[in-house]
Amino acid sequence: MADYVSNPDGKGPAGGWGSLKSIARIYGESWPTPAVLETLARQAAETEQGKPTI
């Protein structure tokens, strides 16, 4: 995953169809690592048990 993604079209207002297009493009380029999925699963389980996640 890139640390910096240039956005030459980012001169206009935020939101709208252009925003959705950018989100769809980025979603297709990036995937969570297994460690992220494990952390989210652990936090969800702790939340269900009433334990703090931090």
Summary of the structure (lengths in Angstrom):
residues: 54
radius of gyration: 16.6
end to end distance: 25.7
largest distance: 45.9
contacts: 71
relative contact order: 0.09
helix: 54%
strand: 0%
